[in-house]
Amino acid sequence: MKGLRWRYTRLPSRVEDALSVEEGEEEEEETAPAPAPVSAPAPEDLVEPQLAEASQVLGASEIRQLSLHLPARVMGHPWSLAFCTSRDGFSLQSLYRQMEGHSGPVLLVLRDQDGQMFGAFSSSAIRLSKGFYGTGETFLFSFSPQLKVFKWTGSNSFFVKGDLDSLMMGSSSGQFGLWLDGDLYRGGSHPCATFNNEVLARQEQFCIKELEAWVLS
C-alpha cells in the first residue's frame, strides 16, 4: 500500500504555463457542439449501469446517483474499468496508455486523503492533447457528502487538456476546476468559469488515494 506522504505545495509553474493555450488558440481539432439539454430520467425509470468489476471508490448509492446525470446516449451502457491506481499504478502516462483504443466517454472518479469522493465526466477518452478538447456534456462532481454536479456554463470551452505531466479539466483566471499531476499523487481544485464549480475536495490541494477511469460504452 502506498505510504502517506502528505505535503502541500504551490502548484508547479508548468501548470500555469498550460494556460497559454487558453490565452491563445484552443486545440486545432474541431470541438463538437454541446447536445441539446436532456432532462434526467426519473429514478424509477433509470436502467442500472452494469459494472464489469467492483469499484474501489464508488458504492452502489453513488453509482446510482451519478447515473441520473449522465448524457442520455450513455445511459444503460456497461461501465468498463480501463484504469485504476490499485492495479495500474500511480502514473498519468499509464492512464494515457490504458485509454488507447477507447473513444467513448469516460467517468473519472477519485478518493483523496480525507476520504472525499469527486471527479469528472469527459465526453471523450482521456488522452494527450495540444489544447483543450471535449464538449458541453463534460461536467465535474463531488460527494460532500451529497452529490453536487457542476455542468458546463457556456462561458468557455476549456473542458479537458492532457499534458505529459498534468491533466486539467475546466479553467479560468489561471486556475483549474480539476488538476492532477503526472504521478497521480497530488492534485488541485479551484472554482472556474467553465463549470462554475465549488472546490471539489475539502482543500484546494489534495493527495490522491485512489483513482479510477471507467469507459462508458
Buried (B, 14 or more C-beta within 10 A) or exposed (E): EEEEEEEEEEBBEEBEEBBEBBEEEBBEEEBEEBEEEEEBEEEEEBEEBEBEEEBBBBEEEBBBBBBBBBBEBBBBBEBBBBBBBBEBBBBBBBBBEBBEEBEBBBBBBBBBBEEBBBBBBBBBBBBEBBBBBBBBBBBBBBBBEEBBBBBBBEEBBBBBBBBEBBBBBBBBEEBBBBBBBBEBBBBBBBBBBBBBBBBBBBBBBBBBBBBBBBBBB
